[in-house]
Amino acid sequence: MQTVTLNNGVKMPIIGFGVYQIPDAEQCENAVYEALMAGYRLIDTAAGYLNEEAVGRAIKRSGVPREELFVTTKLWIQDAGYESAKLAFAKSLQKLQLDYLDLYLIHQPFGDYYGAWRAMEEFYREGKIRAIGVSNFLPDRLMDLIVHNEIVPAVNQVETHPFYQQHESGAFMKEQGVQHQSWAPFAEGLGGMFDNETLASIAAKHGKSVAQVVLRWLVQREVVVIPKSVRKERIVENFDIFDFELDADDLQRITALDTRETLFLSYHDPKFAKMLGTLRVEL
């Protein structure tokens, strides 16, 4: 398994399995189980995905030794805060049926994430979390968190795909020692990702699928990826990206696809911040 080394020396698989938008418990459990059987060792979930229990059952069912796994979950906005983060962390561990987490992320840069970070730093020092990080933090908020806290986030998970490549943000993260991780590597199919002529021609050249080309492109940038699928054949296919390499021409053609704009919602938009900040999820 190819890994990246986080800023605290912990090794993290460069490819994992994500479970966003798999709320059906049985479907989620089966998908995670198939991923583990296919060789994935990084599993990425979140309290806000409402499927931590299913992930926990799949892990237990798989029989894969705990020390071989790298399990990530995330703290939702309504639980941001020192005391509330402690309670949320305990609840996530219980649902996952785990004694510790490999990575715990602040899911969104809203609410009292400073209080949450202090609680996470304590859990890290106590050995209950092997690494702590953030998700969806723009460079200014990431720098602000770094400057005013003792522990530098190990990971920042942000939207990254061929249509929104995040080169500047990625370079900033690298300078700060923060591992770049991609969510929505396939842009959830938006923008005609799977029908894109450039990606299709590169895929044909290597005898691979468009999905495999996208994942390979990210891995060659040393960006951690967490593709999602509920179909066994796709789960297996997405993991099969280490037997080919994109050349300079391939990389240049993919770089040209960058629109430098999100395909989802902008974190600069105050309406979006208000919507997320007032959203309450039954966790």
ABEGO torsion letter per residue (X at the ends): XBBBBBAAGBBBBABBBBABGBABAAAAAAAAAAAAAAGBABBBBBAAAGAAAAAAAAAAAAGBBAAABBBBBBBBAAABEAAAAAAAAAAAAAAAGBABBABBBBABABEBAAAAAAAAAAAAAAGABABBBBBGBBAAAAAAAAAABABBBABBBBBBBAABAGAAAAAAAAAAGBBBBBBGAAGGGBGGAAABAAAAAAAAAAGBBAAAAAAAAAAAAGBBBBBBBABAAAAAAAABAAABBBBAAAAAAAAAABAGBBABBBAABAAAAAAAAABBBBX
